[in-house]
Amino acid sequence: CCASCPRDLYLFFPRAVGDNGPPFHGTHMTTAPSRDQIADRIAAELGHSFAGEMLAGGHYVPIVRDGRTLYTSGQVPRVGTTVVVTGRVGDAVSLEKAREGAQICALRCLTLLRRELGSLDGVEKVLRVGVFIQCTAEFTQQSEVADAASDLLHRVFGEAGVHVRTAVGVYQLPKNASVELEMTVAAKDSKA
């Protein structure tokens, strides 16, 4: 940013591949960004916003809380009203596109958690992630698809984002989505 800013502050701010300059040019940051800021930056890198309403399509809720434990419903890679990654992985959908879909699903879960807790800083630990991939019988890279979501969670939460995980290939998903993801987290405080 400038000569008076320590270079090591830039390590706190993830940058796009090929961006060798400091992020947030002209800004003097003295603290690490919040988890919310990191999630917002990742969403911007993907070119999406999750500011709109996230509706459930039936007699269920998108997130439920039991004490300190929060469970999200399965999230497909929907932005606004459009599922943006559709089709069978290993056929019409590439591994990279499926990985992008997994990231969008994870960001949708984070949006739900943020709305429930007021901030992602209220998350103590990501406990479990389940990833379902609509794929061909020959496709065996389910873990590589799920890794994109796991890497995103680690980027947002650090070690608190390391979780147990299941990645499963399935024949079909709602709305022809290529990926669906559900998440369980522990909150720092139980809801009164």
C-alpha positions as CSV (number, residue, x, y, z in Angstrom):
1,C,0.0,0.0,0.0
2,C,2.7,2.5,1.0
3,A,6.2,2.6,2.5
4,S,4.9,3.0,6.0
5,C,2.7,-0.1,5.9
6,P,4.5,-3.3,7.0
7,R,4.7,-5.9,4.2
8,D,3.6,-8.7,6.4
9,L,0.1,-7.2,6.8
10,Y,-0.4,-8.2,3.2
11,L,-0.3,-11.8,4.2
12,F,-3.7,-11.4,5.9
13,F,-5.4,-10.5,2.6
14,P,-5.8,-13.2,0.0
15,R,-5.0,-12.0,-3.5
16,A,-6.1,-13.2,-6.9
17,V,-3.6,-15.3,-8.9
18,G,-1.2,-13.0,-10.7
19,D,-1.9,-10.0,-8.5
20,N,1.5,-9.2,-7.0
21,G,0.6,-5.9,-5.6
22,P,-0.9,-5.4,-2.2
23,P,-4.7,-5.7,-2.0
24,F,-6.7,-2.6,-0.9
25,H,-4.2,-0.1,-2.3
26,G,-4.2,3.1,-0.3
27,T,-5.7,1.5,2.8
28,H,-3.8,1.3,6.0
29,M,-4.9,-1.8,7.8
30,T,-3.8,-2.5,11.3
31,T,-5.8,-5.7,11.9
32,A,-6.5,-8.9,10.0
33,P,-9.8,-8.9,8.1
34,S,-12.8,-10.4,9.7
35,R,-14.2,-13.7,8.5
36,D,-17.1,-11.8,6.9
37,Q,-14.7,-9.7,4.9
38,I,-12.8,-12.8,3.7
39,A,-16.0,-14.5,2.7
40,D,-17.1,-11.3,0.8
41,R,-13.8,-11.1,-1.0
42,I,-14.1,-14.8,-2.1
43,A,-17.6,-14.2,-3.4
44,A,-16.4,-11.1,-5.3
45,E,-13.5,-13.2,-6.8
46,L,-16.1,-15.7,-8.0
47,G,-18.2,-12.7,-9.4
48,H,-21.3,-13.4,-7.2
49,S,-23.3,-11.8,-4.5
50,F,-25.4,-13.6,-1.9
51,A,-27.1,-10.5,-0.6
52,G,-30.7,-11.5,-1.6
53,E,-33.2,-13.6,0.1
54,M,-32.5,-17.3,0.4
55,L,-35.9,-19.1,0.4
56,A,-36.6,-22.7,1.2
57,G,-38.7,-24.5,-1.4
58,G,-40.9,-26.6,0.9
59,H,-41.8,-27.3,4.5
60,Y,-38.3,-27.0,5.9
61,V,-35.9,-24.2,6.9
62,P,-32.5,-23.4,5.4
63,I,-30.8,-23.5,8.8
64,V,-31.7,-24.8,12.3
65,R,-30.0,-24.3,15.6
66,D,-29.9,-26.6,18.6
67,G,-27.9,-24.9,21.4
68,R,-24.4,-24.2,20.0
69,T,-24.8,-26.5,17.0
70,L,-26.1,-25.2,13.6
71,Y,-27.1,-27.3,10.7
72,T,-27.7,-26.0,7.2
73,S,-30.0,-27.6,4.6
74,G,-28.3,-28.8,1.5
75,Q,-27.3,-25.8,-0.7
76,V,-27.0,-26.0,-4.5
77,P,-24.9,-23.5,-6.5
78,R,-27.7,-21.0,-6.8
79,V,-27.1,-17.3,-7.3
80,G,-30.3,-15.3,-7.0
81,T,-32.9,-17.5,-8.6
82,T,-30.5,-19.3,-11.0
83,V,-28.7,-22.6,-10.4
84,V,-25.4,-21.6,-12.1
85,V,-23.6,-25.0,-12.3
86,T,-25.9,-27.7,-13.7
87,G,-25.4,-31.1,-15.3
88,R,-23.4,-34.2,-14.8
89,V,-19.8,-33.9,-13.7
90,G,-17.5,-35.9,-15.9
91,D,-19.8,-35.4,-18.9
92,A,-21.2,-31.9,-19.5
93,V,-19.5,-30.4,-16.5
94,S,-15.7,-30.1,-16.0
95,L,-13.9,-30.8,-12.7
96,E,-13.1,-27.0,-12.4
97,K,-16.7,-26.0,-13.0
98,A,-17.8,-28.5,-10.3
99,R,-15.2,-27.1,-7.9
100,E,-16.6,-23.6,-8.5
101,G,-20.1,-25.0,-7.8
102,A,-18.8,-26.4,-4.5
103,Q,-17.4,-23.0,-3.6
104,I,-20.8,-21.3,-4.3
105,C,-22.6,-23.9,-2.2
106,A,-20.2,-23.3,0.7
107,L,-20.7,-19.5,0.4
108,R,-24.4,-20.0,0.5
109,C,-24.0,-22.0,3.8
110,L,-21.8,-19.2,5.1
111,T,-24.4,-16.6,4.2
112,L,-27.0,-18.6,6.2
113,L,-24.6,-18.9,9.2
114,R,-23.8,-15.2,9.0
115,R,-27.5,-14.2,9.0
116,E,-28.2,-16.6,11.9
117,L,-25.2,-15.5,14.1
118,G,-24.9,-11.9,13.0
119,S,-21.3,-12.6,11.9
120,L,-19.1,-15.5,10.9
121,D,-16.9,-14.5,13.8
122,G,-19.6,-16.2,15.9
123,V,-18.6,-19.6,14.5
124,E,-16.3,-21.5,16.9
125,K,-15.7,-24.5,14.6
126,V,-16.8,-26.1,11.3
127,L,-17.7,-29.6,12.4
128,R,-18.8,-31.5,9.3
129,V,-19.4,-30.9,5.6
130,G,-21.3,-33.3,3.3
131,V,-20.8,-32.8,-0.5
132,F,-23.0,-34.5,-3.1
133,I,-21.8,-34.5,-6.7
134,Q,-24.1,-35.4,-9.7
135,C,-21.6,-37.4,-11.8
136,T,-21.0,-40.1,-14.3
137,A,-20.3,-43.7,-13.1
138,E,-16.7,-43.3,-14.3
139,F,-16.1,-40.0,-12.4
140,T,-13.9,-40.7,-9.3
141,Q,-12.8,-37.2,-8.3
142,Q,-15.5,-36.4,-5.8
143,S,-12.9,-35.6,-3.2
144,E,-11.3,-33.0,-5.5
145,V,-14.7,-31.3,-6.0
146,A,-15.2,-31.2,-2.2
147,D,-11.6,-29.9,-1.7
148,A,-12.7,-26.6,-3.2
149,A,-15.3,-26.1,-0.5
150,S,-12.9,-27.3,2.3
151,D,-10.1,-25.0,1.0
152,L,-12.6,-22.1,1.1
153,L,-13.6,-22.9,4.7
154,H,-10.0,-23.0,5.7
155,R,-9.4,-19.7,4.1
156,V,-12.3,-18.1,5.9
157,F,-11.9,-19.8,9.4
158,G,-8.3,-20.9,9.5
159,E,-7.9,-24.0,11.6
160,A,-11.4,-23.6,12.9
161,G,-12.5,-24.4,9.3
162,V,-10.9,-27.9,9.3
163,H,-13.7,-30.4,9.5
164,V,-14.8,-34.0,8.9
165,R,-16.2,-34.5,5.4
166,T,-18.1,-36.9,3.2
167,A,-18.0,-36.6,-0.6
168,V,-20.4,-38.8,-2.5
169,G,-21.2,-39.2,-6.2
170,V,-25.0,-39.4,-6.9
171,Y,-27.1,-39.9,-10.0
172,Q,-29.2,-36.7,-9.7
173,L,-29.6,-33.6,-7.6
174,P,-32.5,-31.0,-7.3
175,K,-32.8,-28.6,-10.2
176,N,-30.1,-30.6,-12.1
177,A,-27.5,-29.0,-9.8
178,S,-24.0,-30.4,-10.3
179,V,-23.2,-30.1,-6.5
180,E,-25.0,-29.9,-3.2
181,L,-23.4,-29.1,0.1
182,E,-24.6,-29.2,3.7
183,M,-22.7,-28.1,6.8
184,T,-22.7,-28.5,10.6
185,V,-20.9,-25.9,12.8
186,A,-20.5,-25.1,16.4
187,A,-21.3,-21.5,17.5
188,K,-19.2,-19.8,20.2
189,D,-22.2,-19.2,22.4
190,S,-25.6,-20.9,22.7
191,K,-28.6,-18.9,21.8
192,A,-30.6,-17.8,24.9
